[in-house]
Amino acid sequence: MLIFLIGFLIFTILLLFIITSAFLGFLFTRVPFVPTGGADIEPMVKRLGINNTHQVFELGSGNGKVVFLIEKYTGAKVKGFESTLWTHLWAVIKKYITGSKAELVYGNFYKHSWQDADFLYMYLYPPLMPQLAEKAKTDCRPGTTIVSRDFPNSHLNQIDYFKTPSGHEMYVYQI
Ligand SMILES: C[S@@+](CC[C@H](N)C(=O)[O-])C[C@H]1O[C@@H](n2cnc3c(N)ncnc32)[C@H](O)[C@@H]1O
């Protein structure tokens, strides 16, 4: 009985933590956590030509799935920025379980430099596009490739477009 009560208490605390942190994250970013499908990553990295000489940054890396899979398929150096605490912590736990070398940064990606990225991956939201383009043009080196899932960014120079196996649209830009 005691074990059951302790288990129930831990479960309730965890659930409250996730709900509160998801709510606060959404209040701050206005972008809900919606994960990219894992099956879309391998075709994407092949199409983009990402390899182990590249650095890939993910803006809003959620549970880390995308950075872990890009690292696994390409050997690229990967870095994710995430401001919702529960998804960030979940990603950190997965990093230690899997032995990934991904760098996971907790915080607002606008407050960090994107200068070292060869590729920027994002699955964000249309109202953010002007500010994302402005920061990319200021921070990124010429030649940096930017990939936006589902939402186009008319403020950037588009070089490619494709659909993933799950039917999602991928917009590819270059600085
Ligand atoms: C639609 S989810 C995508 C998650 C992950 N990129 C994926 O594709 O599986 C967008 C994520 O971006 C995060 N996010 C939005 N704006 C952010 C910001 N300014 N700084 C850090 N993270 C942000 C949200 O918290 C959310 O987890």
The ligand as an ORCA input file, in Angstrom:
! r2SCAN-3c Opt
* xyz 0 1
  C       7.358     22.348    -32.690
  S       8.513     22.006    -31.382
  C       9.743     21.105    -32.302
  C      10.664     20.295    -31.419
  C      11.839     19.649    -32.175
  N      12.565     20.687    -32.891
  C      11.376     18.631    -33.158
  O      11.272     18.975    -34.351
  O      11.087     17.473    -32.766
  C       9.271     23.609    -31.150
  C      10.133     23.711    -29.914
  O      10.829     24.960    -29.968
  C      10.963     25.466    -28.651
  N      11.204     26.909    -28.755
  C      10.419     27.836    -29.352
  N      10.944     29.069    -29.257
  C      12.120     28.924    -28.574
  C      13.143     29.834    -28.169
  N      13.050     31.145    -28.434
  N      14.221     29.342    -27.527
  C      14.332     27.998    -27.267
  N      13.396     27.083    -27.622
  C      12.302     27.537    -28.263
  C       9.639     25.094    -27.991
  O       9.776     25.068    -26.589
  C       9.364     23.722    -28.608
  O       9.860     22.678    -27.798
*
